Amino acid sequence: MRRLLACRTLHEGKPLLFALVLLVGAVAVGLVEARKRSQDVVRVNAVFEPAAADGWRRLLVTLRIQPGWHIYANPVGPTELHDVQTEISPATADTIFLRVDYPRGKVQQSEFLGSYRIYEGTVTIPVLVRHKGGSTGPAGIVVRFQACSDRTCLPPARVRLMASPSR
């Protein structure tokens, strides 16, 4: 009888063990997703076009967003999303932006937020830049964005990079 009881307890424990293995696997997948950052799914680079006679240079900032992800456009729409909309700013006090020409983005609908705009795929954002004092050296910029999928949003990113003039 003891042997039958031990065998039965072991057999009844297998579904519990299987469920425990599934739970540990699901938690592990969730932790991997939780460690992912916005800059892991969005690649940012910036290149200058040749300088204009007036000293302003056109900087092309390109964001390559992995399939299945999007970032919030600028302007995004609802004020609730302003803190996570894509934004490009000078990284140093000697860099001046005359204008940032953000593309309009694709319109999305949400029952909670209403209409808002996103960027998907590859987006290029032109920026007119000049250095104080007329320097034509590299320009430091900061690109801020938040990547989201249809299941989750990753923590917002602040990517700082130096753009060197083309020769």
N, C-alpha and C positions, 0 to 999 in steps of 0.2 A: 504494500500500500504506500509506503514512504517513497519507493522508487517511482510509482505512478504519479504521486503528488509532485515530486521533484521534476519529473518529465513534463507534467502539465504546467507547472510554474515557469519552466524554461520556455516552453512553447508559447505561453501567453505573454512572455516578456519580449518575444521577437517583434511583434507589431510595435511595442513601445520603443524598442531599440531602433527600429526602422524610422519611426516618427522622430525620434531624437536625432538621428543622422540627417534626416530631411531638414529639421529645424536648424541644426548647426550649419548646414550647407546654405540655407536661405539667409541666415545671419551673416555668413561670410560674404555672400554676394552683395548684400546690403552694405557691408563695411567697405568693400571695394568701391562701390558706387559712391559711398559717402566720402571716400578719400579723393575722388576725382575733383578737379578744379576747373573753372571756366576756361582757363588758359590751356588746359589739356585737350579741349575740343575746338578751340579757336586759335588759329595761327595769325600773328600780326607781323607785318613788315611795312617799312616806309622807305620810299625813294624820292629824291628830288628830280624835277625836270630842270633843264638849264635855266639859269637866272635871267630875269627880264631886265630891261634897261633901267627901270625905275627902282631896282633893288629888291623888289618882292620876288620870292621864289615859290613855285608851286610844288607842294609836297603831296605825294599820293600815298595815303595810308590804306593798305589792303588787309582785310580780315577774311580769312578762309575758314568757314564754319563747317564742321563735319556734318555729313548727312544725318538726319534725325534730330538735329539741334538747331536752335535759333538764338539770336540775341535781340534785345529790344532796340528799336530804331530811335532816332532823335529827329524831330520830337516823337515821343512814343504815344502821346494821347493823354490818358487819364493821369491826374496828378499823383495817384497812388503808385504809379510806376516811374515817376521822374527820377527817383534816386538810383534806379537801375538801368536807365536808358544809356545808350552808347554815348560816350563823350571823349573828345580829344582836347587836350590842353597842353600848354607849354610846360616843360619840366624845369626850366630855368628862367630867372628873371630877365635875362638878356634876350630872350626869344619873344617876339611879338607875333600874334596871330591877327591878321586883318579880317579873315573870313574862313569859316569852315562850312563847306557845302555838303551837308548830310543828305544822302538820298532819302526819298520819301518812305521807302520800305513797303512791305506787303501788309494789307489790312487783315486783322484777325478779329474774331468775335468771341466774347466770353459772357456768360450770363451774369457773372459777378462784376466784371469791369467794363462791359460794353465793348466798344470798338477800340482797338489799339494797333500799333504798327511794329513789325519785326523785320529783321534781316535774316536771310538764309543763304546758303551757298557761299559765293564770293561777292564781297561788296568793297568798292573802292571809294574812299572819301577824300576829295581834294581839299587842301588847306593852303591858304596864302600866308607865307611866313617871311619875316625879316628879323635880322638881328639888330639890336641897338648898336649904334656906332657903325653900321654898314658891313660888318663882318660877313663873310660867305662860308664860314666853317660849318661843322655839324650842328644839328639842332636836336636838343633833347625834347622828347614828347612823352606824354602819359596818355594811354588809351584805357578807358574804363568801360566795362561791359559785364553783363551777366548772361551766361548760357543756360538755356532751358530745353528740355525735351517735352514730349507730351505726358511724361510721367513725373518729372522732377526738375527742380532748378538747382544749379550748382552755386556755390558761394560767388559773389561778385569778384571780378579780377581788376587789378590795376597793373597794366603792363607798361613798364618804362623802357624806352629804347632810344638810341641815337640814330639819326638819319644823316648820312653823309651826302654832300652834294655830288651829282654826277659830273663827270669830266668830259 
